[in-house]
């Protein structure tokens, strides 16, 4: 049965940890933690949708309900995409989940655009803003959430602060999607969308069906037909899948 993969692009904003201690910025002795980091807001978009959505801690009666709303999103996703996902967004999300007494969300695959940029290219800089500017897809909002965090984390933040945070957070997801689509044909370990959607004759990377035969791919043990996706630009080859009703079915895999 065919099914469309649920691909989630998301970005979280987290408050700073507040501590007391003595020393200086190079040698600091922590004495007391005043306030632990908390989830402030997150923006997200399902790949293929037009709208970037946004939720903040102020949209919920309790902080736990707010954290659960993020859990529900990730639980629904087949693939999650974030910039610095593996070292920050995913790990911080899991920290908030276990802190709130939640069990792990259902298994998902991760695409980390920061790791893709570092492993496949030599860009001048690998931050979301640097990559977006270099590739001509836009720039982050000039204000950073650190500038408005104190007001935002208060019980009665100003309307201006709330709107600035929303604008900042949503812009990051807008840039993230554009960056992902730029990098997508270069991602070597991208989850195979043809397998996830159970559509064997479609592109492994974008799910498109405009595949053009372009010569052959040669391995140490066999020669395969090679195809180029006319939708996203990904190169792929065929492999022989399991027999069905006495016939072989071709599926595509990454080169």
Number of C-alpha atoms within 10 A of each C-alpha: 5 11 10 13 17 18 21 22 24 30 25 25 20 18 18 14 11 11 12 12 11 10 9 8 7 6 8 11 12 11 10 10 11 9 12 10 12 18 20 21 23 24 24 26 22 19 17 10 7 8 12 18 15 20 19 20 19 18 12 13 9 10 16 16 14 20 24 16 14 21 20 12 15 24 15 16 21 18 19 23 28 26 28 19 22 17 12 14 20 20 12 18 19 17 13 19 19 11 11 14 10 15 10 12 15 12 12 14 13 19 24 20 26 20 17 20 22 12 11 12 12 9 13 9 14 20 15 22 18 16 22 20 15 15 13 11 15 18 16 20 16 7 12 13 20 14 11 17 18 13 15 25 15 10 8 9 15 12 9 12 17 15 11 17 26 19 16 18 27 26 18 23 26 20 20 26 23 16 22 21 13 14 16 19 18 18 20 14 11 17 19 18 22 24 20 17 17 16 20 21 18 21 31 28 27 20 22 17 16 15 20 12 14 14 11 14 16 12 9 5 5 8 13 15 15 20 24 18 23 14 15 20 16 21 24 25 24 21 16 11 13 12 10 8 7 7 9 11 15 15 21 26 21 18 15
